[in-house]
Amino acid sequence: MKTAIKKVDSKEMNSYYTFLPVWRYVYRYQGTNYEFFVNGQTGKAIGTPPTSKARMFSWFAAVTFSLFFLAEMILYFLEVA
């Protein structure tokens, strides 16, 4: 029986360290899958939770209004306006 010899060249493109155990959680919320990975040694979690566009808009509006009101009060007390 004759053995075949092949020359294989490989280049290391990227390497990543992995800590085990790693837990993977996938859940579906309103038709979209969300993935979370949890490091079993440290308990650190990585993932993107579902976000509410209405809640994001309300926070943006509240912060913008608060900053505008604060600027107006500062200008009023400095008698610039």
Z-matrix of the N, CA and C atoms (Angstrom, degrees):
N
C 1 1.446
C 2 1.522 1 108.36
N 3 1.285 2 115.71 1 132.81
C 4 1.449 3 122.16 2 -178.04
C 5 1.535 4 109.61 3 -98.27
N 6 1.334 5 117.56 4 132.80
C 7 1.460 6 120.87 5 179.04
C 8 1.520 7 109.26 6 -92.80
N 9 1.324 8 114.79 7 142.24
C 10 1.460 9 120.95 8 179.15
C 11 1.523 10 108.33 9 -94.99
N 12 1.316 11 116.24 10 135.48
C 13 1.460 12 121.60 11 178.85
C 14 1.527 13 107.55 12 -112.19
N 15 1.305 14 115.50 13 125.74
C 16 1.461 15 121.15 14 177.64
C 17 1.508 16 108.79 15 -119.90
N 18 1.299 17 115.22 16 139.53
C 19 1.456 18 120.02 17 175.30
C 20 1.524 19 107.73 18 -98.36
N 21 1.319 20 115.44 19 122.04
C 22 1.462 21 120.66 20 -177.85
C 23 1.524 22 107.87 21 -117.55
N 24 1.321 23 115.78 22 121.04
C 25 1.456 24 121.09 23 175.48
C 26 1.522 25 108.30 24 -104.47
N 27 1.310 26 115.88 25 131.66
C 28 1.460 27 119.35 26 177.36
C 29 1.515 28 108.97 27 -133.46
N 30 1.302 29 114.67 28 145.90
C 31 1.456 30 121.69 29 177.70
C 32 1.517 31 108.41 30 -118.40
N 33 1.310 32 115.03 31 135.69
C 34 1.459 33 119.12 32 177.42
C 35 1.518 34 108.28 33 -80.72
N 36 1.329 35 116.78 34 115.11
C 37 1.459 36 121.40 35 -178.25
C 38 1.533 37 110.32 36 -87.85
N 39 1.311 38 117.17 37 -54.76
C 40 1.463 39 123.09 38 179.77
C 41 1.514 40 108.44 39 -142.96
N 42 1.299 41 115.90 40 147.59
C 43 1.460 42 119.82 41 173.58
C 44 1.524 43 108.27 42 -132.76
N 45 1.301 44 115.60 43 144.04
C 46 1.457 45 121.81 44 -177.63
C 47 1.522 46 108.90 45 -132.65
N 48 1.311 47 116.06 46 140.44
C 49 1.450 48 120.68 47 175.16
C 50 1.519 49 109.05 48 -86.31
N 51 1.299 50 116.05 49 141.91
C 52 1.454 51 121.01 50 -179.79
C 53 1.520 52 108.93 51 -126.35
N 54 1.316 53 116.03 52 131.55
C 55 1.446 54 121.92 53 175.07
C 56 1.515 55 108.16 54 -103.76
N 57 1.294 56 115.97 55 131.86
C 58 1.445 57 120.49 56 -178.82
C 59 1.518 58 109.24 57 -113.45
N 60 1.276 59 122.16 58 148.85
C 61 1.458 60 127.01 59 1.01
C 62 1.529 61 112.47 60 -82.25
N 63 1.289 62 115.97 61 147.55
C 64 1.462 63 122.99 62 174.92
C 65 1.515 64 107.18 63 -119.50
N 66 1.319 65 115.67 64 128.73
C 67 1.458 66 120.77 65 -179.61
C 68 1.514 67 109.01 66 -103.31
N 69 1.319 68 116.17 67 135.15
C 70 1.462 69 122.36 68 -179.52
C 71 1.524 70 108.37 69 -114.22
N 72 1.318 71 115.21 70 124.85
C 73 1.464 72 121.68 71 178.05
C 74 1.520 73 108.68 72 -117.61
N 75 1.315 74 116.21 73 129.66
C 76 1.457 75 121.92 74 176.16
C 77 1.523 76 107.00 75 -126.80
N 78 1.330 77 115.81 76 126.29
C 79 1.457 78 118.02 77 175.42
C 80 1.519 79 109.38 78 -137.02
N 81 1.302 80 114.47 79 155.01
C 82 1.461 81 121.85 80 -177.40
C 83 1.525 82 108.54 81 -105.40
N 84 1.330 83 115.93 82 129.53
C 85 1.467 84 121.48 83 176.95
C 86 1.516 85 107.68 84 -134.00
N 87 1.297 86 116.86 85 118.79
C 88 1.464 87 125.03 86 -178.99
C 89 1.522 88 111.71 87 51.49
N 90 1.329 89 116.18 88 44.62
C 91 1.458 90 121.73 89 173.91
C 92 1.521 91 115.51 90 82.47
N 93 1.337 92 119.12 91 5.27
C 94 1.460 93 122.13 92 -179.64
C 95 1.524 94 108.92 93 -121.59
N 96 1.339 95 116.15 94 135.65
C 97 1.462 96 120.41 95 177.44
C 98 1.519 97 110.37 96 -84.10
N 99 1.327 98 116.02 97 138.05
C 100 1.462 99 123.03 98 176.79
C 101 1.519 100 108.16 99 -123.52
N 102 1.337 101 116.61 100 130.30
C 103 1.460 102 121.98 101 -178.74
C 104 1.521 103 110.75 102 -109.72
N 105 1.313 104 115.46 103 138.73
C 106 1.462 105 122.50 104 173.68
C 107 1.514 106 108.23 105 -131.54
N 108 1.315 107 115.80 106 141.09
C 109 1.449 108 122.12 107 175.26
C 110 1.522 109 107.84 108 -120.02
N 111 1.328 110 116.53 109 132.49
C 112 1.457 111 121.87 110 -177.74
C 113 1.524 112 108.57 111 -122.10
N 114 1.334 113 116.17 112 126.95
C 115 1.451 114 121.71 113 175.31
C 116 1.515 115 108.03 114 -74.42
N 117 1.328 116 116.79 115 121.99
C 118 1.453 117 121.00 116 -176.80
C 119 1.513 118 113.86 117 -71.48
N 120 1.333 119 118.09 118 -18.19
C 121 1.460 120 120.87 119 -179.79
C 122 1.523 121 112.08 120 -87.21
N 123 1.330 122 116.87 121 -43.16
C 124 1.463 123 120.29 122 -175.06
C 125 1.521 124 113.25 123 -104.23
N 126 1.329 125 118.43 124 -21.74
C 127 1.461 126 121.44 125 -178.32
C 128 1.515 127 113.70 126 84.65
N 129 1.344 128 117.78 127 4.61
C 130 1.462 129 120.35 128 178.61
C 131 1.523 130 109.44 129 -71.62
N 132 1.332 131 115.39 130 137.87
C 133 1.457 132 121.19 131 -177.73
C 134 1.517 133 109.71 132 -116.05
N 135 1.332 134 115.40 133 143.89
C 136 1.461 135 122.40 134 177.38
C 137 1.518 136 106.87 135 -128.85
N 138 1.327 137 116.50 136 132.56
C 139 1.451 138 120.56 137 178.17
C 140 1.512 139 110.52 138 167.60
N 141 1.305 140 116.48 139 171.00
C 142 1.465 141 121.55 140 179.14
C 143 1.523 142 108.55 141 -116.24
N 144 1.325 143 117.71 142 112.86
C 145 1.457 144 119.75 143 178.94
C 146 1.526 145 110.69 144 -76.43
N 147 1.315 146 117.49 145 159.70
C 148 1.460 147 119.64 146 175.86
C 149 1.527 148 110.64 147 -65.84
N 150 1.321 149 116.43 148 143.17
C 151 1.460 150 120.90 149 -179.21
C 152 1.525 151 109.71 150 -119.77
N 153 1.312 152 115.22 151 148.90
C 154 1.453 153 122.10 152 178.35
C 155 1.525 154 108.40 153 -99.45
N 156 1.316 155 117.38 154 121.76
C 157 1.466 156 121.06 155 179.34
C 158 1.525 157 111.14 156 -65.27
N 159 1.322 158 117.74 157 -35.83
C 160 1.467 159 120.98 158 179.03
C 161 1.529 160 110.24 159 -65.76
N 162 1.337 161 116.98 160 -41.55
C 163 1.456 162 119.77 161 179.65
C 164 1.524 163 110.53 162 -68.02
N 165 1.341 164 118.58 163 -38.80
C 166 1.465 165 121.08 164 177.46
C 167 1.526 166 110.55 165 -63.35
N 168 1.333 167 117.80 166 -42.00
C 169 1.458 168 121.06 167 179.31
C 170 1.524 169 110.80 168 -65.09
N 171 1.340 170 116.90 169 -40.87
C 172 1.462 171 118.87 170 -178.70
C 173 1.529 172 110.74 171 -66.46
N 174 1.336 173 118.67 172 -38.69
C 175 1.462 174 120.74 173 176.05
C 176 1.525 175 111.12 174 -64.62
N 177 1.333 176 116.97 175 -42.35
C 178 1.459 177 121.02 176 178.15
C 179 1.524 178 110.75 177 -60.84
N 180 1.340 179 116.50 178 -44.94
C 181 1.462 180 120.68 179 -179.77
C 182 1.528 181 110.84 180 -65.02
N 183 1.330 182 117.77 181 -41.15
C 184 1.467 183 120.92 182 -179.06
C 185 1.531 184 111.06 183 -65.70
N 186 1.319 185 117.43 184 -42.80
C 187 1.461 186 120.54 185 -179.90
C 188 1.527 187 110.58 186 -67.89
N 189 1.332 188 116.94 187 -42.38
C 190 1.465 189 120.77 188 179.46
C 191 1.528 190 110.88 189 -63.04
N 192 1.332 191 116.95 190 -46.01
C 193 1.454 192 120.63 191 179.02
C 194 1.525 193 110.97 192 -62.44
N 195 1.339 194 117.24 193 -42.64
C 196 1.466 195 120.79 194 179.89
C 197 1.523 196 111.60 195 -62.30
N 198 1.328 197 117.19 196 -43.89
C 199 1.463 198 120.04 197 178.94
C 200 1.526 199 111.73 198 -66.05
N 201 1.336 200 116.73 199 -39.09
C 202 1.462 201 120.38 200 177.90
C 203 1.532 202 109.80 201 -63.93
N 204 1.336 203 117.25 202 -44.68
C 205 1.460 204 121.58 203 179.85
C 206 1.531 205 110.44 204 -63.32
N 207 1.331 206 117.47 205 -42.49
C 208 1.457 207 121.17 206 178.82
C 209 1.527 208 111.36 207 -62.81
N 210 1.331 209 116.94 208 -42.15
C 211 1.467 210 120.22 209 178.40
C 212 1.524 211 111.10 210 -64.53
N 213 1.325 212 117.24 211 -40.53
C 214 1.461 213 120.78 212 178.22
C 215 1.525 214 111.08 213 -64.09
N 216 1.326 215 117.77 214 -40.10
C 217 1.470 216 120.86 215 179.40
C 218 1.532 217 110.60 216 -66.72
N 219 1.313 218 117.35 217 -39.92
C 220 1.466 219 120.44 218 178.60
C 221 1.520 220 109.89 219 -64.69
N 222 1.324 221 117.83 220 -44.20
C 223 1.461 222 120.93 221 179.10
C 224 1.537 223 111.30 222 -65.87
N 225 1.340 224 116.86 223 -35.43
C 226 1.469 225 119.95 224 178.66
C 227 1.527 226 110.88 225 -65.15
N 228 1.346 227 116.00 226 -45.55
C 229 1.470 228 119.04 227 -178.93
C 230 1.524 229 112.68 228 -70.91
N 231 1.295 230 117.32 229 -25.18
C 232 1.467 231 120.50 230 176.47
C 233 1.537 232 111.76 231 -86.59
N 234 1.339 233 115.40 232 -5.35
C 235 1.463 234 124.04 233 -179.92
C 236 1.524 235 112.14 234 56.58
N 237 1.323 236 114.56 235 39.14
C 238 1.461 237 119.85 236 177.43
C 239 1.520 238 110.08 237 -89.21
N 240 1.315 239 116.07 238 -33.93
C 241 1.472 240 120.35 239 -175.78
C 242 1.512 241 111.24 240 -74.93
